[in-house]
Amino acid sequence: FFSKLSLHPAAVPRAAMPKAVLVNAGRLDFDKGLDLGRLESAAGELVRFEPDASPEEILERVQGAEIVIFKEILVPGDIIARFPDCVKVIQEAGTGFNNIDLAAAKAKGITVCNCPAYSSDAVAQLVITYMLNFSCSLVPQMHMLQSGNKDNFTKHMQVPHFELAGKTLGLIAGSGDIGSKVAQLGVALGMKVIITSRSPKPNAVPLDELLATSDFVSLHCPLNNDTKYIMNKDTLSKMKPTAFLINTGRGALINESDLIEVLKARNIAGAGLDVQEAEPPVPDNPLYTLDNVILTPHIGWKRLETRQRLMDIVADNVAAYVAGKPVNVVG
């Protein structure tokens, strides 16, 4: 379940190099394609566990470690409270950190760091991939062929088929790094891009206006108490019946049961969902089989180059901490 690498200490302003634990490496390096050399060099000792961990297993794995590295597993406050005193840093290998109880970490005197902007290009490209697929009904066309239906070849087009140029792309909280990259790509495709924003922006509009006028609505807000279920029965009802909803952020930005009801009734055209409320969704979740849904298993960050960039940022964060100048601190 784990491997251990002891390294020669680098010249750093501290008495001894720290021990780091990669708690669930299997979620990051599932194909064994990553080069962890920079991380190995940044820490005096790196212990690597492969599978995800339960809360009690987390406690076992962090023993003796100064730096603990997680990827998208829940780290509850009552578990952090029981961490050994040697733990000084929790490093989330990702941008979002709502899986970590920041208040508990603060009470324990533990610094929490994240990795901003590592997947911005990849996630933005995924948003565009969804839109391109929806615009030419690519997935339905492939399903028709797989079932032996060749009507798109032998008759006129049986499915929707339209250009993106001239369509309106609405980005909820679209002024951040990923949203801005999506906007650039949308403009390059000839789309009109509007956003919601807390600060004045030339293309910012109220949420209700964005929902009512957009052909594609894409979510780019962090998950917090203000944004949980921002897309619900009420807000979904304000979308055009020909519009598509895209979520590459966090699953709980959408009330999933409300969305399923709306999709079944075809009150919107469809949804592209890279994130879900529970990951993976339960086996009987209707999202698996709805024909107006493109469902992917949180792949936005999983391209090899994206994951390598992520681990290099983790390594740089560790190196900065060892040098006494922590960076990307979120708590």
Order of alpha helices (4+ residues) and beta strands (2+ residues): beta-beta-alpha-alpha-beta-alpha-beta-alpha-beta-alpha-beta-alpha-alpha-alpha-beta-alpha-beta-alpha-beta-alpha-beta-alpha-beta-beta-alpha
